[in-house]
Amino acid sequence: MKAVLRRLTPRTLRGRLSLVALTTAALLMTVLTVVFNVMTDRHLRHQADDELHNRAAAAATTVDARGPQVRVLETADDQLLDANVWIYAGTRVIEKPPSAAARSPLTRAADRLAAHGQQSCVTVGTKSPRSVRLCSQPLPSNHAVTIVTALDLGPYRSSADTLLLGSLILDAVMLVCTYALTRLAVGRALHPVRAMTDQATQRSAVASAERFGAAEHPAELARLGASLDALLDRIRTVLRHEQQLTGELSHELRTPLTRIVIELDWWRARPRTDDETRATHEVIAEAAQSMRTICDTLLHEARDSMQNPSAAAGTTDVVPVLRRMVRHIESPASVKAVLEAAAPELQAGVAPALLERIVSPLLSNAARYARSSVTVCARHAPGAVRIDVTDDGPGVPRAFLGELFQPGRRADSGDGHDGAGLGLALARRLARSVGGEVSYDTEHAPGARFSVSLPAG
């Protein structure tokens, strides 16, 4: 049964709403039709009773009950009165219609009404399809005179049937109109939804700046458009995050890949001894391990920031990590890198690999632009560990400060360096992911100073 109902149920929202409206209208019209016809039938019956009482009053004017016997006076309308009138004195019939048989249903019904001696009415069915209404009217006299009048209900029934047929036709027309108008109205109401669907199908959710909420819609559709806009914004954020992660991986992997390529070119330039080959293998293995560490760090950071942004990152000793980074920093021979630690034991609330990924872009930039020295200073700060990376290079142009930490931006793309402008943005994002910050000291001169603030471990 449920499967049959499921097949019969319209598949479109417009069809379902139209069916609901049609069913509701049908129920309402059925109730109204029944009530209307019941009230009409009652009204027609009251009209028939009034007509019978009027006839009884007219027949009462022909009855003389003042003497010892009841007499019926002859009048000009005698035939009209005799056609449907019974006159009783007690239970004795004084006058009856000429066509009424003694044992006919009408005569028996009239006898019962006269025997009660009260004003009452009854409907009697005859052999013909029509019914007859009889009413009794007692007269105030000593002879218990009762007048019973009869009326054929055929015309009244015909009027009631005509009204019923008319109401049924009207109901059918109204139901057809209701269904058609409901489908039309629902179709027009759902037109913005179809338009929004076509827009979502045709335009790109990422590239297009258009949004559903920008158009004028009813309140319900405006809320739907706002929800779709929020969903599109989240999708754009996720896609941007994926693009940013791809760019950061490319940027971070460039240095170790360059080392591998350089070592291989150097090794293939001429025959090498076993010791030189072994040294080349060690450099390549170290660069590959660095690439693996970079990938693991960025992927874990991206996964953790998406699943649980507040997850704890762990703790690490800052000085050993910085000492190793300063010792292995790639810088020209004329540039000297030194580490200054205010205390030998500094613990930051980040993992060692993440600390390296935060500080590494700052060290690379400092070594790239420094003239003679790069200084890394680590010290305690209130509730945090602060790491300053300072170089004596040209510094950052003031006109570029507003774009310094934006991905893909470089102050001078033609300065001969192969950077992609992603390092500083990556360092700041990684630091902020663990509750830290990377900033640039605009008051430091000459050179540049970048400060890293990380939670204390």
Buried (B, 14 or more C-beta within 10 A) or exposed (E): EEEEEEEEEEEEEBEEBBBEBBEEBBEEBEEEBEEBBEEBBEEBBEEBBEBBBEBBEBBBEBBEBEEEEBEBEEEEEEEEBBEBBBBBBBEEBBBBBEEBEEEBEBBEBBBBBBEEBEEBBBEBEEEEEBBBBBBBBBBEBEBBBBBBBBBBBEEBBEBBEEBBEEBEEEBEEBBEEBBEEBBEBBBEBBEBBEBBEEBEEEEEBEEEEEBBBEBEBEEEBBEBBBEBBEEBEEEEEEEEBEEBBEBBBEBBBBBBBEBBEEBEEEBEEEEBEEEEEEBBEEBBEBBBEBBEBBEEBBEBBBEBBEEEEEEEBBBBBBBEBBBEBBEEBEBEEEBEBEBEBEEEEBBBBBBBBBBBBBBBBBBBBBBBBBBEBBBBBBBEEEEBBBBBBBBBBBBBEEEEEEEBBEBEBBBEEEEEEEBBBBBBBBBBBBBEBBBBEBBBBEEBEEBBBBBBBBBBB
